[in-house]
Amino acid sequence: MRWIYLSPHLDDAVLSAGGLIYEQTHSGTPVEIWTFMCGFPDEGELSDLARALHMLWGARSAAEAVRLRRAEDQRAAAILGARAVHFDFLDCIYRRGREGQPLYTNIFDTPNPAEADLPAQIAQTMVAWLHKDDRLVCPLAVDGHVDHVLVRSAAEMLQHPLDFVADLPYTFQNPDGLTPKTAGMHEVLCPVSEAGLRSWLEAAEAYTSQIESLFGTAQAMREQIQAYWAGAGGVRLWRAGPAGLDSHPKP
């Protein structure tokens, strides 16, 4: 039985659940992190949004940004003992409409009608890789990031049991968004040891290009993740239905 973390981008799963991933792999459970929006876009003019983010990330081109971020993700997964799997859907900052116009000028835009079929495409990719007994962990999309919303929509098409995890750091910035996203679910606490926390922080630090845009500083990142861990002693997952009616066993 594998645990599969569905990650919209090259950092989401590790930032949100790195300590739990560590505990699972170190107890002998195979864990894979499937990142969807990490394909290489065609060379060409970048949107203003993409150029601004590349400047923060220290990348001179889209290809360099994707290579850099894939390498960071491989390092982070290795620290936690997980396998990183990269798919070729494009990040929203690179996606364009039929006339070549950028589909998104803000990562928190609602999904563009021009790509209404994208969740189904992502779901088909998942089905091709899934095993019957796999356990799936999906971001709640607390933040409303368009790619998180799309991946959650895809996962919910699968007819496969799902656990959900709060999107970090966005949940820190919008704690009130957690309640509506977990309506009808119950919470399960997965303990994380101090060793798990240390590896979680080490893995998060592997995303060097992302720390400034997401947290401001590495110290702020460490403090926020540590405070989240200390608040519950682990990582919280959410499951559909009332407590005691799980359709699959606890971790």
C-alpha positions in Angstrom: 0.0 0.0 0.0 1.4 3.4 -1.1 0.6 6.8 0.3 0.3 9.3 -2.6 0.5 13.0 -2.0 -1.2 15.0 -4.8 0.9 18.2 -5.1 -0.2 21.0 -7.5 3.3 22.5 -7.5 6.9 21.6 -6.7 6.7 22.2 -2.9 3.1 21.9 -1.8 3.1 18.4 -0.4 6.3 18.8 1.5 5.4 22.1 3.0 2.0 20.9 4.0 2.8 17.4 5.3 6.5 16.9 5.3 6.6 15.6 8.9 3.9 13.0 8.2 5.7 11.9 5.1 8.9 11.3 7.1 7.0 9.3 9.8 5.4 7.1 7.1 8.6 6.4 5.1 10.5 5.7 8.3 7.9 3.1 9.4 8.4 1.3 6.1 5.4 2.8 4.2 6.2 3.7 0.6 5.3 7.3 -0.2 5.2 9.1 -3.5 4.7 12.8 -4.2 2.9 13.4 -7.5 3.4 16.9 -8.7 1.2 17.9 -11.6 1.8 21.5 -12.7 5.6 21.2 -13.4 5.8 20.8 -17.2 8.2 22.8 -19.4 6.3 25.5 -21.3 7.1 26.4 -24.9 9.7 29.1 -25.3 8.2 32.5 -25.9 7.1 35.8 -24.3 6.3 35.4 -20.6 3.4 37.0 -18.9 4.0 39.8 -16.4 3.1 37.4 -13.6 5.6 34.8 -14.8 8.4 37.4 -15.1 7.7 38.8 -11.7 7.9 35.3 -10.1 11.0 34.4 -12.0 12.7 37.4 -10.6 11.9 36.3 -7.1 13.0 32.8 -7.8 16.3 33.8 -9.4 15.5 32.1 -12.8 16.3 33.6 -16.2 13.8 31.6 -18.2 10.8 29.3 -17.8 12.9 26.2 -18.6 15.5 27.2 -16.0 12.7 27.8 -13.4 11.2 24.4 -14.0 14.6 22.6 -13.9 15.5 24.4 -10.7 12.3 23.7 -9.0 12.3 20.0 -10.0 15.8 19.6 -8.6 14.7 21.2 -5.3 11.7 18.8 -5.1 13.9 15.8 -5.7 16.2 16.9 -2.9 13.3 17.5 -0.5 11.7 14.2 -1.3 15.0 12.4 -0.7 15.4 14.0 2.7 12.0 12.6 3.7 12.6 9.2 2.0 9.8 9.7 -0.6 9.7 9.2 -4.3 9.1 12.4 -6.4 7.0 11.9 -9.6 6.7 14.8 -12.0 3.9 15.3 -14.5 3.9 17.7 -17.5 0.8 20.0 -16.9 1.8 23.6 -17.0 1.8 25.9 -14.0 -1.0 28.5 -14.2 1.6 31.3 -14.7 2.4 29.7 -18.1 -1.0 28.6 -19.4 -2.4 30.5 -22.4 -5.7 30.6 -24.3 -6.2 29.8 -28.0 -5.2 33.3 -29.0 -2.0 33.2 -27.0 -3.3 35.4 -24.1 -2.3 34.5 -20.5 -5.2 32.7 -18.8 -4.2 34.0 -15.4 -2.9 37.3 -14.1 -3.4 36.3 -10.5 -2.7 32.8 -9.0 -5.9 33.2 -6.9 -8.2 33.7 -10.0 -11.1 31.3 -10.4 -10.5 28.5 -13.0 -10.8 29.9 -16.5 -13.7 28.4 -18.6 -11.2 27.9 -21.4 -9.7 24.9 -19.5 -12.9 23.4 -18.1 -11.6 20.0 -19.2 -8.3 20.2 -17.3 -9.5 18.5 -14.1 -10.7 15.5 -16.2 -7.3 15.4 -17.9 -5.5 15.4 -14.6 -7.9 12.7 -13.2 -7.2 10.5 -16.2 -3.4 10.8 -15.5 -4.0 9.8 -11.9 -6.0 6.8 -12.9 -3.2 5.6 -15.2 -0.8 5.6 -12.2 -3.1 4.5 -9.3 -3.1 1.1 -7.6 -6.3 -0.1 -6.0 -4.9 0.1 -2.4 -3.2 3.5 -2.7 -4.1 6.1 -0.1 -4.4 9.6 -1.6 -3.8 12.9 0.2 -5.1 16.0 -1.6 -4.8 19.7 -0.8 -7.9 21.3 0.5 -7.4 24.4 -1.6 -7.9 26.6 1.4 -6.2 29.4 -0.3 -8.2 29.4 -3.5 -5.0 29.0 -5.6 -6.4 28.1 -9.0 -4.1 25.1 -9.4 -5.0 23.7 -6.0 -8.7 24.1 -6.9 -8.1 22.2 -10.1 -6.2 19.3 -8.5 -8.8 18.9 -5.8 -11.5 18.9 -8.5 -9.6 16.2 -10.3 -9.1 14.1 -7.2 -12.7 14.2 -6.4 -13.6 12.7 -9.8 -11.7 9.5 -9.0 -14.2 7.5 -6.9 -11.2 6.7 -4.7 -11.0 7.4 -0.9 -9.4 10.7 -0.2 -7.7 12.4 2.7 -7.2 16.1 2.7 -4.5 18.3 4.1 -4.4 22.0 4.8 -2.3 24.0 2.2 0.7 25.5 3.9 1.7 28.4 4.0 -1.7 29.6 2.6 -3.6 28.3 5.6 -1.5 30.5 7.8 -2.5 33.5 5.8 -6.2 32.6 5.6 -7.1 30.5 8.7 -10.8 31.3 8.3 -10.8 29.5 5.0 -10.3 26.1 6.6 -13.8 25.8 8.0 -15.7 26.0 4.7 -13.2 23.7 2.9 -13.7 21.0 5.5 -17.5 21.1 5.8 -18.9 17.6 6.3 -15.5 16.1 7.1 -13.8 15.0 10.4 -10.3 15.6 11.5 -7.7 13.0 12.1 -4.4 13.9 13.8 -1.3 12.1 12.6 1.5 12.5 15.2 4.9 13.8 14.1 8.0 13.3 16.3 10.7 15.9 16.9 12.9 13.9 14.4 10.0 14.2 11.9 9.8 17.9 12.5 13.5 18.4 11.9 13.4 16.5 8.6 10.2 18.5 7.7 12.1 21.7 8.2 15.2 20.5 6.4 13.1 19.4 3.4 11.2 22.7 3.3 14.5 24.5 3.2 15.4 22.6 0.1 13.0 24.8 -1.8 15.4 27.7 -1.8 13.8 29.5 -4.8 10.4 29.6 -3.1 11.1 30.7 0.4 11.2 34.4 -0.2 7.9 34.5 -2.2 6.1 32.2 0.2 7.5 33.1 3.7 9.8 36.1 3.4 12.7 34.4 5.1 13.9 30.9 6.0 13.6 31.8 9.6 9.9 32.8 9.2 9.3 29.5 7.4 10.8 27.5 10.2 8.9 29.4 12.8 5.5 29.0 11.1 5.9 25.3 10.4 7.1 24.7 13.9 4.2 26.6 15.4 1.8 24.6 13.2 3.4 21.3 14.4 3.4 22.4 18.1 -0.3 23.4 18.0 -1.4 19.8 17.3 1.7 17.7 17.7 1.5 16.5 14.1 -0.2 16.9 10.8 -4.0 17.1 10.6 -5.9 15.3 7.8 -9.6 15.6 7.0 -11.9 12.8 5.8 -15.4 12.8 4.5 -18.2 11.8 6.9 -18.5 11.8 10.7 -15.8 10.4 12.9 -15.9 6.6 13.4 -17.2 5.9 9.8 -13.9 5.8 8.0 -13.9 3.8 4.8 -10.2 3.1 5.2 -7.9 2.7 8.2 -6.2 5.5 10.0 -2.5 6.1 9.3 
